[in-house]
Amino acid sequence: MALTGVQIFKFLPKTNCKKCGFPTCLAFAMALAQNKVELSKCPDVSEEAKKTLGEASAPPIRMFELGTGAKAVKMGGETVLFRHDKKFFNPCALAINIKDSLSDDEIAKKATEVANSEIERVGQKLRVDAISLEYASGNSAQYEKAARLIAEKAPDAAIILNCKDAAAAEAAVKAVAARKPLLYGATPENAEAMANIAKTHAVPLCACAQGLEALSALTEKLQGLGVSDLVLDSGAKAAKEIIEHNTQIRRSALRKNFKPLGFPIINFVLRDDPVYEATAASVAIAKYSSIVVLSSIEKWKNLALFTVRQNLYTDPQVPMQVEQKIYKISEPSANSPLMITTNFSLTYFIVSGEVENSKVPSLLAVMDCEGLSVLTAWAAGKFTAAKISQFIKESGIEGQISHKELIIPGQVAILSGALEDKLEGWKITVGPREANAIPTFLKSKAS
């Protein structure tokens, strides 16, 4: 049973030192009881209390890493049903399903596509994270060979061994054990054999059952067999089932503290129609899936799913920001135009993209406005003539260019007069109100 805030409070130092970020120990205890904070945030808690409160302070959804190395994907560890309550922490992994019955060239090609799938969007590196290798050939040697090939061609991707044949699965796990693959396919029928493989090679195991009641019974059995790192597959395939099952699993883990369902979720959304598949994948991403397995990874589909995932897993209370500095676009010279904007990520990437589209080498001064857009920053008193002039002077850009002209966003044209007073000797030019007019504006100045 989960402890209440008052019960947890009895084990805390009761000093109200505020080191944890809360005004009192009682407030911290209440947050801990609601899984909104970790016990480690209290620096003065005793070892006895740590032991006693260990279960209460553990994440309601077990957390571990899928894969190895710098690009391993953290799974689980979520504490809320809705991101506005706090935020979602660990973005779900996107994986492509590859059948081992394909030719070596086809397998290598698909694995290479995963390796080359990384793109940058709004300052973040986004990629297809994993490969699910399906045991379709019925040939253990072929499956092991395919696993080795995937490990070679996609060295950073996590590996999911989609195989319910214990003998074939064990051979493949041995072949790529250093990559800590997820062993998919523990069922009520093969639970003992698959649990033994997972324990022997220290890899996570996926529990597969039809429905939540059968899944709960299976996870309890696997835990009893000594497996701690589990992933859940309830058999949900249709979007309606994915929403229902995933929501019930998340709610049971968070609200009821039901340990048999306190694990990350995997959803296979394989469809012949790529648009239909992308739609089903979006549902799974939005509704608590930790791994979404696709049949194909076309670039348009990747971008759509990357965007959905990125939007859901950013903190809704903290704007996305880029670093304050002078950005060089298209190898500018001392004569290149100098523009300024705020450090809201979306603003920066839209503006910089339009500057690139103009083919006019330029300098873009990005000013720290706590991640606010231009108009919002201006209204909040963070994008003012005084602060802009201070930024420009301290940036050292004046000594790097042969002119003294600063182009400001058209939406804050009202700042031009005050800026000319603050930046003595500078010419302040009002640029376009909308970013899509930047290419025409810059080309006209260059002509």
C-alpha positions in Angstrom: 0.0 0.0 0.0 1.2 3.6 -0.8 1.9 5.8 2.3 -0.1 9.0 2.8 1.6 12.3 3.1 1.1 12.4 6.9 2.7 8.9 7.2 5.7 9.9 5.1 6.1 13.1 7.2 6.7 11.1 10.3 10.0 9.8 8.7 11.3 13.1 7.6 13.7 15.4 9.5 11.0 18.0 10.3 13.5 20.9 10.0 11.6 22.8 7.3 15.0 23.7 5.8 13.6 24.2 2.3 16.6 22.5 0.7 14.1 20.2 -1.2 12.4 23.2 -2.8 9.3 23.0 -0.6 8.5 25.5 2.2 7.9 22.7 4.8 8.7 19.0 5.3 4.9 18.4 5.3 4.5 20.0 1.9 7.4 17.8 0.6 5.7 14.7 2.2 2.5 15.5 0.4 4.2 15.9 -2.9 6.1 12.6 -2.3 2.9 10.8 -1.6 1.5 12.1 -4.9 4.6 10.9 -6.8 5.4 14.5 -7.8 8.9 14.4 -6.3 11.6 11.9 -5.4 12.8 11.2 -1.9 16.4 12.0 -3.0 15.4 15.7 -3.1 15.6 15.7 0.7 19.4 15.8 1.5 18.9 15.2 5.3 16.7 12.1 5.2 18.1 9.2 7.3 19.2 5.9 6.0 16.4 4.2 8.0 13.8 6.5 6.5 15.2 5.8 3.0 14.8 2.1 3.6 11.3 2.5 5.0 10.1 4.9 2.4 11.8 3.2 -0.5 8.7 1.7 -1.9 6.7 4.9 -1.5 9.4 7.0 -3.2 10.0 4.6 -6.1 8.5 5.8 -9.4 5.0 4.2 -9.8 6.1 3.2 -13.3 9.5 1.4 -13.3 12.2 3.2 -15.1 15.1 1.7 -17.0 17.0 2.3 -20.3 16.4 0.7 -23.7 19.7 0.2 -25.4 23.1 1.3 -24.4 25.4 4.3 -24.7 24.7 8.0 -25.1 21.6 7.4 -27.2 20.0 4.8 -24.9 16.3 5.7 -24.4 15.0 6.2 -20.8 11.6 4.5 -20.4 9.0 4.7 -17.7 9.4 6.9 -14.6 6.3 9.0 -15.4 4.3 10.4 -12.5 1.2 12.1 -14.0 -1.7 11.3 -16.3 -1.8 14.8 -17.8 1.2 16.9 -18.8 -0.2 20.1 -17.4 -0.2 18.6 -13.9 3.6 18.4 -14.1 5.1 17.2 -17.4 6.0 14.0 -19.2 9.6 13.1 -18.8 10.8 10.3 -21.1 9.8 10.5 -24.7 8.6 7.2 -26.2 10.9 5.3 -28.5 10.0 4.9 -32.2 11.0 1.6 -33.7 10.8 0.0 -37.1 9.8 -3.7 -37.4 12.1 -5.8 -39.7 11.5 -9.4 -40.5 14.5 -11.7 -40.4 13.1 -13.4 -43.6 14.3 -10.5 -45.7 17.5 -10.7 -47.6 20.7 -9.5 -45.9 20.8 -6.5 -48.3 17.2 -5.5 -47.4 17.9 -5.9 -43.7 21.1 -3.9 -44.0 19.3 -1.2 -46.0 16.5 -0.8 -43.4 19.0 -0.8 -40.5 21.0 1.9 -42.3 17.9 4.0 -42.7 17.4 3.9 -38.9 21.1 4.9 -38.4 20.6 7.9 -40.7 17.2 9.0 -39.5 18.4 11.7 -37.2 17.2 15.3 -37.8 17.3 18.5 -35.9 14.1 20.3 -35.0 13.8 23.3 -32.7 17.3 22.7 -31.4 16.8 19.0 -30.5 18.2 15.9 -32.2 15.3 13.6 -33.1 15.7 10.1 -34.5 14.1 6.6 -34.9 15.4 5.0 -31.7 15.1 1.2 -32.2 14.7 -1.8 -34.5 12.3 -4.6 -33.8 13.6 -7.8 -35.4 10.7 -10.2 -36.0 11.3 -13.9 -36.0 9.5 -14.7 -39.3 11.8 -17.2 -40.9 11.4 -19.9 -38.3 15.1 -20.5 -38.6 17.1 -19.8 -35.4 20.5 -19.4 -37.3 18.9 -16.9 -39.7 17.5 -14.9 -36.8 20.8 -14.8 -35.0 22.5 -13.7 -38.2 20.0 -10.9 -38.8 20.4 -9.7 -35.2 24.2 -9.4 -35.7 23.7 -7.6 -39.0 21.3 -5.1 -37.4 23.8 -4.5 -34.6 26.5 -3.8 -37.1 24.5 -1.5 -39.4 22.7 0.5 -36.7 25.3 0.8 -33.9 23.4 3.4 -31.9 19.9 1.9 -32.2 18.3 -0.1 -29.5 17.3 -3.6 -30.4 14.0 -5.4 -29.7 14.1 -9.2 -30.3 10.6 -10.0 -31.3 10.6 -13.7 -30.8 8.5 -16.1 -28.8 10.6 -19.2 -29.5 12.8 -19.4 -26.5 15.7 -21.3 -28.2 15.9 -18.9 -31.1 15.5 -15.9 -28.8 18.4 -17.1 -26.5 20.8 -17.5 -29.4 19.9 -14.0 -30.7 20.2 -12.5 -27.2 23.7 -14.0 -26.8 24.7 -12.6 -30.2 23.8 -9.0 -29.2 23.9 -9.1 -25.4 26.3 -6.2 -25.2 23.5 -4.0 -26.6 21.1 -4.9 -23.9 18.2 -5.8 -26.2 14.6 -5.9 -25.1 13.4 -9.5 -25.3 9.9 -9.4 -26.6 7.6 -12.4 -26.3 7.1 -13.7 -22.7 3.7 -15.4 -22.7 1.9 -17.5 -20.1 3.2 -20.6 -22.0 6.9 -19.7 -22.2 7.2 -17.4 -19.1 9.8 -19.6 -17.3 12.1 -20.0 -20.3 12.0 -16.4 -21.3 12.5 -15.2 -17.7 15.5 -17.4 -17.4 17.0 -15.9 -20.6 16.3 -12.3 -19.3 17.9 -13.0 -16.0 20.9 -14.8 -17.4 21.8 -12.0 -19.8 20.5 -9.1 -17.7 18.1 -7.8 -20.4 14.6 -6.4 -20.0 11.6 -8.6 -20.9 8.3 -7.9 -22.5 5.2 -9.5 -21.1 2.6 -10.3 -23.8 -1.0 -11.2 -22.9 -4.5 -10.6 -24.2 -6.2 -8.1 -21.9 -5.2 -6.4 -18.7 -6.3 -9.2 -16.3 -4.1 -11.8 -18.1 -1.3 -9.2 -18.4 -1.3 -8.5 -14.6 -1.2 -12.2 -13.8 1.8 -12.6 -16.2 3.8 -9.7 -14.8 3.3 -11.0 -11.3 4.5 -14.4 -12.4 7.6 -12.9 -14.2 8.4 -10.8 -11.1 8.2 -13.9 -9.0 10.7 -15.5 -11.4 13.1 -12.7 -10.6 12.6 -10.3 -13.6 12.4 -6.6 -12.6 12.7 -4.7 -15.9 9.5 -5.4 -17.8 7.6 -3.9 -20.7 3.8 -4.5 -21.2 2.0 -5.5 -24.3 -1.7 -6.0 -23.7 -2.4 -7.1 -27.3 -4.0 -3.7 -28.2 -3.8 -3.1 -31.9 -6.8 -0.8 -32.9 -6.6 2.8 -31.9 -9.7 2.4 -29.6 -8.0 -0.5 -27.8 -4.7 1.4 -27.5 -6.5 4.3 -25.8 -8.5 2.1 -23.5 -5.7 -0.3 -22.4 -2.9 2.3 -22.1 -5.1 4.7 -20.1 -6.2 1.9 -17.7 -2.6 0.8 -17.3 -1.4 4.3 -16.6 -4.3 5.1 -14.3 -3.9 1.8 -12.4 -0.1 2.5 -11.8 -0.5 6.1 -10.8 -3.8 6.4 -9.1 -4.1 2.9 -7.6 -0.4 2.1 -7.2 -1.1 -1.3 -8.8 2.4 -2.7 -9.1 1.7 -5.5 -11.6 0.9 -2.7 -14.2 3.6 -0.3 -13.2 5.8 -0.7 -16.2 6.4 0.9 -19.7 4.1 0.0 -22.5 4.9 -1.2 -26.1 2.4 -0.8 -29.0 2.7 -2.4 -32.4 0.8 -0.2 -34.9 1.8 -2.0 -38.1 -0.5 -1.1 -41.0 -0.3 -1.5 -44.8 -1.4 2.1 -45.2 1.4 4.5 -44.0 -1.1 7.3 -43.3 -3.3 5.0 -41.2 -0.2 3.7 -39.5 1.0 7.3 -38.7 -2.4 8.1 -37.3 -2.4 5.0 -35.0 1.2 5.8 -33.9 0.1 9.3 -33.0 -2.6 7.9 -30.8 -0.1 5.6 -29.1 2.4 8.4 -28.5 -0.3 10.6 -27.0 -1.7 7.9 -24.8 1.3 6.7 -22.8 3.1 4.3 -25.0 6.9 4.0 -24.2 7.7 2.2 -27.5 5.8 2.5 -30.7 6.7 -0.1 -33.4 6.1 0.9 -37.1 6.4 -1.1 -40.3 8.1 1.7 -42.2 9.9 5.0 -41.5 9.4 7.3 -44.5 10.8 10.8 -43.9 7.4 12.5 -43.9 6.1 10.0 -41.3 9.2 10.5 -39.1 8.8 14.3 -39.2 5.1 14.1 -38.3 5.7 11.6 -35.4 8.8 13.4 -34.2 6.8 16.6 -34.0 3.9 15.0 -32.1 6.4 13.4 -29.6 8.4 16.6 -29.2 5.3 18.7 -28.5 4.0 16.2 -25.9 7.3 15.8 -24.1 8.2 19.4 -23.6 7.4 21.2 -20.4 4.2 23.2 -21.0 5.2 25.6 -18.2 8.7 26.3 -19.6 9.1 27.8 -23.1 11.7 26.2 -25.4 14.8 28.4 -25.7 17.9 28.7 -27.7 21.2 30.2 -26.6 21.7 34.0 -26.6 24.4 34.9 -29.2 25.0 36.2 -32.7 24.2 33.5 -35.2 25.9 33.4 -38.6 23.7 32.3 -41.4 25.1 31.3 -44.8 28.7 32.6 -44.2 28.1 36.3 -43.7 30.7 39.0 -44.2 31.3 42.3 -42.4 28.8 43.9 -44.9 26.0 41.4 -44.1 22.8 42.7 -42.6 22.3 42.4 -38.8 18.8 41.3 -37.6 17.6 40.8 -34.0 14.9 38.5 -32.5 14.1 36.7 -29.2 15.3 33.3 -28.0 12.0 31.5 -28.2 13.0 28.4 -30.1 10.1 28.4 -32.6 10.7 32.1 -33.3 14.4 31.5 -33.9 14.0 28.5 -36.2 11.2 30.2 -38.3 13.2 33.4 -38.7 16.5 31.7 -39.3 14.8 29.4 -41.8 13.4 32.3 -43.8 16.8 34.0 -43.7 18.4 30.9 -45.2 15.7 30.8 -47.8 16.6 34.3 -48.9 20.1 33.1 -49.8 21.4 36.4 -48.4 24.3 35.8 -45.9 23.2 37.5 -42.6 23.8 37.9 -38.9 21.0 37.1 -36.5 21.3 38.4 -33.0 19.2 36.3 -30.7 18.5 37.9 -27.3 17.6 36.1 -24.1 14.0 36.9 -23.3 13.3 33.8 -21.2 12.0 32.0 -24.2 9.2 34.4 -25.0 8.1 35.4 -28.5 8.8 38.9 -29.8 5.4 40.5 -28.9 5.1 38.7 -25.6 8.7 39.7 -24.6 8.0 43.3 -25.5 4.8 43.3 -23.5 6.5 41.7 -20.6 9.3 44.4 -20.6 12.0 41.9 -21.6 12.5 43.1 -25.2 13.0 46.8 -24.7 15.2 49.5 -26.3 17.4 49.6 -23.2 17.9 45.8 -23.0 18.4 45.5 -26.8 21.0 48.2 -26.8 22.8 46.7 -23.9 22.9 43.3 -25.6 24.2 44.7 -28.9 26.9 46.6 -27.1 28.0 43.7 -24.9 27.9 41.2 -27.8 31.0 42.8 -29.5 29.2 42.7 -32.9 30.0 46.4 -33.6 33.7 45.5 -34.1 32.9 42.7 -36.5 30.8 44.6 -39.0 31.5 47.5 -41.3 28.1 49.2 -40.8 25.9 50.3 -37.9 22.4 49.1 -39.0 20.2 46.9 -36.9 17.0 45.4 -38.4 14.2 44.9 -35.8 11.0 42.9 -36.1 8.2 44.9 -37.7 5.9 43.9 -34.8 7.9 46.1 -32.5 8.4 49.1 -34.8 7.5 51.3 -31.9 11.0 50.6 -30.5 12.9 52.2 -33.4 13.1 55.8 -32.0 14.1 54.8 -28.5 16.7 52.4 -30.0 18.3 55.1 -32.0 18.6 57.2 -28.9 20.2 54.3 -26.9 22.4 53.0 -29.8 24.1 56.3 -30.7 25.3 56.4 -34.3 23.2 53.3 -35.3 20.5 53.2 -37.9 17.5 51.3 -36.9 15.5 49.7 -39.7 12.1 48.2 -39.2 11.9 44.8 -40.8 8.8 42.7 -41.9 6.0 42.0 -39.5 5.8 38.3 -40.6 8.7 36.0 -41.1 7.6 34.8 -44.5 8.3 38.3 -45.8 12.0 38.2 -44.8 13.4 36.7 -48.0 11.9 39.5 -50.2 13.0 42.1 -47.7 16.6 40.9 -47.6 16.8 40.5 -51.3 15.6 44.0 -51.9 18.3 45.4 -49.4 21.0 43.3 -51.2 20.1 44.5 -54.7 
